[in-house]
Amino acid sequence: DLDCIISLAVCAADLNYVKPEMLPAEEGVIYIENGRHPLQELIVDDEFIPNDTSMDDGDRVIVVTGPNFSGKSCYAGQVGLLVYLAHVGSFLPCDCARISFRDQILVNFGDIETCSVPQSTFQRDLTQMASILRKSTEHSLILIDEFGKGTAPASGIAVITSALQRLAEIKCKVVCTTHFLEMFSLCLLEDCKNGIKAVQMSIHAPESNDDEAVPLFKLKDGVASSSAGLICAKMAGLSDKILGRANEIIIALKEGKQIRPLAESLNANSPFQQNVKSAIRLFLAIDSWIDATDEDMDLLEDLIDQM
């Protein structure tokens, strides 16, 4: 115990931590100004970007949207770690903090695949969510990271929306990261109503193909316009041909248009290729290949070899 206390004191002194103000649970407040992730800030190459957290009975369910690389999960983990550290008597990496006592911190984060548990990824997510919904009280802190990825989008959106609405009714504090922007675009959830607060991780979007997207790791109000999937794909090194085709599909889906087939040059065995057409015509022109002449057989073999 003494080693632990000394370690917390050394971190507080060396890393500019501050003493949080602990409040009664009934006040239902989690306010952190310029909070920093206590582990992530130690390993970043540049200065860690701090973010505020403001949760009360009015804004009790924080829904965080934004691209994959923007820092959503890091932020959710940061809130949980800082609230936990405050409860064990540690100073916190922030400018100031006022935190009401929580009775428990419940988490639904992506776990590691294992053969020891006879459940699918989505089934494990559902099991965790069911446990959270059973155990939550108005004094709990809930952290949810991208729930619903392991099933069809409609099913994932339906379950996470219903779960967030139930948690809002319980009046516990929730930080939920998600790519399901449809929860807001379809008005399943409304920002600043019924305890729901939408925030997004901001990025500098590229203005041209030569420009790179830059995550700013800074929270701002509102719902992200997209998850910037193609930007992430480009940063991951996917070819321009793949990205171009993906963009065509996205545009067609948005506009409700038919997705055109790939160019013939992408598939040498396409039925639209001339040598394939010739082979099909020849094959259909012969009534019985059992009685076909050697000349017809040789011609068909030549056409097949050219495919």
Secondary structure by P-SEA (a helix, b strand, c coil): caaaaaaaaaaaaaabbbbbbbbccccbbbbbcccccccccccccccbbbbbbbbcccccbbbbbbcccccaaaaaaaaaaaaaaaaacccccccccccccccccccccbbbbbccccccaaaaaaaaaaaaaacccccbbbbbccccccccaaaaaaaaaaaaaaaaaaccbbbbbbcccccccccccccccccbbbbbbcccccccccbbbbbccccccccccccaaaaaaaaacccaaaaaaaaaaaaaaaaccccccccccccccccccaaaaaaaaaaaaccccccccaaaaaaaaaaaaac
